[in-house]
Amino acid sequence: MMKKNLRSIMVAQVHDELIFDCPPEEIDLMLVPGVAFDPAGRRLGRGRGFYDRYLSRPDATHIYKVGLCRPGALVPEVPAEAHDVVMDRVATF
């Protein structure tokens, strides 16, 4: 189902963990957006845990994770919990 976001852009509405319908064994690299990242690769997302749940699956450990953010979103430290998945690299654009 599609709906308008805050900027009136049509986006897919996600109801559950079926955000990714691609099996992890078909993915080698994942670009992961974030609100903020720190130099250790810790990520502050939007609090729903979609990427953390998917990337913490036993069949997804091989995926190379690149966090993407604006330069101003690189901060000295991001609070992290045990279930948070750490990025292999962080890139700005």
C-alpha positions in Angstrom: 0.0 0.0 0.0 1.3 3.5 -0.8 0.7 6.7 1.2 2.1 10.2 1.1 4.9 11.1 3.6 5.4 14.5 5.2 6.8 15.9 2.0 3.8 14.6 0.0 6.0 11.9 -1.7 4.3 8.6 -2.3 6.1 5.8 -0.3 5.4 2.2 0.6 3.6 1.8 3.9 5.3 -0.9 6.0 3.1 -2.9 8.4 5.5 -5.6 9.6 8.9 -7.2 9.1 8.2 -7.9 5.4 10.1 -4.8 4.5 12.7 -6.9 2.6 11.4 -9.6 0.4 14.9 -10.4 -0.8 16.6 -13.4 0.9 19.8 -12.4 2.6 21.8 -15.0 0.6 21.2 -12.8 -2.5 22.6 -9.7 -0.8 26.4 -8.9 -0.6 26.2 -5.2 0.2 23.5 -3.2 2.0 23.3 0.6 2.1 21.7 1.5 5.4 20.3 5.0 6.0 20.5 6.6 9.5 19.7 9.7 11.4 23.2 9.7 12.9 26.4 7.6 12.9 29.6 7.6 15.0 33.2 6.6 14.0 32.7 3.1 15.4 29.9 2.5 12.9 27.1 2.6 15.5 23.8 3.9 14.0 20.9 5.8 15.2 17.9 4.9 13.1 14.2 5.8 13.4 13.5 3.4 16.2 11.6 0.7 14.4 14.5 -1.8 14.2 13.8 -3.0 10.7 17.5 -3.0 9.6 18.7 -4.4 12.9 16.3 -7.3 12.8 17.1 -8.1 9.2 20.9 -7.8 9.5 21.1 -9.8 12.8 19.5 -12.9 11.2 22.0 -15.8 11.1 21.8 -16.0 7.3 22.7 -12.3 7.0 26.0 -12.1 8.8 28.0 -12.0 5.5 26.3 -8.8 4.3 28.7 -5.8 4.1 26.9 -2.9 5.7 27.5 0.7 4.7 25.8 3.4 6.7 24.8 6.5 4.6 24.3 9.9 6.1 24.9 13.6 5.5 28.2 15.0 6.9 26.4 16.8 9.8 25.0 13.4 11.0 28.5 12.1 11.9 28.7 12.6 15.7 31.3 11.6 18.3 29.2 8.9 19.8 25.8 7.2 19.2 24.0 5.5 22.1 23.8 1.7 21.4 22.1 -1.3 22.8 23.1 -5.0 22.6 20.7 -5.7 19.6 22.0 -2.8 17.5 24.0 -3.9 14.3 27.2 -2.0 13.7 28.1 -0.8 10.2 31.2 -2.0 8.5 31.7 1.5 7.0 30.0 4.9 7.1 29.8 7.1 4.0 28.5 10.6 3.7 26.9 12.3 0.7 
